[in-house]
């Protein structure tokens, strides 16, 4: 075992202050890049989750609309429902609001023109 006689045996070499500062700067840059990458991953995940939720909500709404349209008119007799019409019929509750104001007074139905188009409503639904 040989020893160098020019240096004392109790002196231990370490890193200089400049080397420590450079290593810390590189470490901070690496940690910052990793944090930014993690943040962009979390943001992308949140966006994908929101899009999936929106698509599920639209799919549910379209299924409900399709079911309602498919059931439209179910349970009605052929030819629809007869509405009260003319003298001697009881007061129609169609065309009335919650304050009991009826807009089809005296069991008559509107005729005339709407927007320049002749209208004659038939007193039947369906």
C-alpha positions as CSV (number, residue, x, y, z in Angstrom):
1,X,0.0,0.0,0.0
2,X,1.5,3.2,-1.1
3,X,0.5,6.7,0.1
4,X,1.2,10.0,-1.4
5,X,3.5,11.9,0.9
6,X,2.6,15.3,-0.4
7,X,-1.0,15.4,1.1
8,X,-1.7,14.9,4.7
9,X,-3.6,11.7,5.5
10,X,-6.5,13.4,7.3
11,X,-7.5,15.7,4.4
12,X,-10.6,14.2,2.6
13,X,-11.5,15.6,-0.8
14,X,-15.2,16.5,-1.5
15,X,-17.3,18.4,-4.0
16,X,-16.6,22.1,-4.5
17,X,-19.4,24.7,-4.0
18,X,-19.6,25.3,-7.7
19,X,-20.1,21.5,-8.4
20,X,-22.9,21.4,-5.8
21,X,-24.7,24.4,-7.3
22,X,-24.5,23.0,-10.8
23,X,-25.8,19.6,-9.6
24,X,-28.7,21.3,-7.7
25,X,-29.6,23.3,-10.8
26,X,-29.7,20.2,-13.0
27,X,-31.8,18.4,-10.4
28,X,-34.2,21.3,-10.2
29,X,-34.6,21.3,-14.0
30,X,-35.2,17.6,-14.1
31,X,-37.8,17.7,-11.2
32,X,-39.5,20.7,-12.9
33,X,-39.8,18.9,-16.2
34,X,-41.2,15.8,-14.4
35,X,-43.8,17.9,-12.6
36,X,-44.9,19.6,-15.8
37,X,-45.2,16.2,-17.5
38,X,-47.3,14.9,-14.6
39,X,-49.5,18.0,-14.7
40,X,-50.1,17.7,-18.4
41,X,-51.0,14.0,-17.9
42,X,-53.5,14.8,-15.2
43,X,-55.1,17.5,-17.4
44,X,-55.4,15.1,-20.3
45,X,-57.0,12.5,-18.1
46,X,-59.5,15.1,-16.8
47,X,-60.4,16.1,-20.4
48,X,-60.9,12.5,-21.5
49,X,-63.1,11.9,-18.5
50,X,-65.2,14.9,-19.2
51,X,-65.7,13.9,-22.8
52,X,-66.7,10.4,-21.8
53,X,-69.2,11.8,-19.3
54,X,-70.6,14.1,-21.9
55,X,-71.0,11.3,-24.5
56,X,-72.7,9.1,-21.9
57,X,-75.1,11.9,-21.1
58,X,-75.9,12.5,-24.8
59,X,-76.4,8.7,-25.3
60,X,-78.8,8.6,-22.3
61,X,-80.7,11.6,-23.6
62,X,-81.0,10.2,-27.1
63,X,-82.2,6.8,-25.7
64,X,-84.9,8.7,-23.6
65,X,-86.0,10.7,-26.7
66,X,-86.2,7.5,-28.8
67,X,-88.2,5.7,-26.2
68,X,-90.6,8.7,-25.8
69,X,-91.1,9.0,-29.6
70,X,-91.6,5.2,-29.8
71,X,-94.3,5.3,-27.2
72,X,-96.0,8.4,-28.6
73,X,-99.7,7.7,-29.1
74,X,-99.6,4.3,-27.3
75,X,-102.8,3.6,-25.5
76,X,-104.9,6.0,-27.6
77,X,-107.9,4.6,-29.4
78,X,-107.8,4.4,-33.2
79,X,-108.6,7.8,-34.6
80,X,-107.5,9.7,-31.5
81,X,-109.4,11.4,-28.8
82,X,-112.5,13.4,-29.4
83,X,-112.5,16.9,-28.0
84,X,-115.7,18.6,-26.9
85,X,-117.0,20.6,-29.8
86,X,-120.0,22.8,-30.5
87,X,-123.1,23.8,-28.4
88,X,-124.1,21.5,-25.6
89,X,-120.7,20.1,-24.9
90,X,-118.9,20.6,-21.6
91,X,-116.1,23.1,-21.1
92,X,-112.9,22.0,-22.6
93,X,-109.9,21.9,-20.3
94,X,-107.6,21.9,-23.3
95,X,-105.9,25.2,-23.9
96,X,-106.3,26.3,-20.2
97,X,-103.5,27.5,-18.0
98,X,-103.0,26.9,-14.3
99,X,-105.1,30.0,-13.4
100,X,-108.1,28.4,-15.1
101,X,-108.0,30.9,-17.9
102,X,-109.1,29.0,-21.0
103,X,-108.1,30.1,-24.5
104,X,-110.6,28.0,-26.4
105,X,-113.7,29.7,-25.1
106,X,-117.2,28.5,-25.7
107,X,-115.8,25.2,-27.0
108,X,-114.9,26.7,-30.3
109,X,-111.6,26.1,-32.1
110,X,-109.6,28.8,-33.9
111,X,-109.9,29.3,-37.6
112,X,-108.4,31.9,-39.8
113,X,-104.8,32.4,-40.8
114,X,-101.6,32.2,-39.0
115,X,-98.6,33.8,-40.8
116,X,-100.6,34.1,-44.0
117,X,-101.5,30.4,-44.0
118,X,-105.2,29.4,-43.7
119,X,-105.8,27.3,-40.6
120,X,-108.8,25.2,-39.7
121,X,-108.2,23.0,-36.7
122,X,-110.1,19.7,-36.5
123,X,-111.3,19.0,-32.9
124,X,-109.6,15.7,-32.7
125,X,-106.1,14.7,-31.4
126,X,-104.2,11.9,-33.1
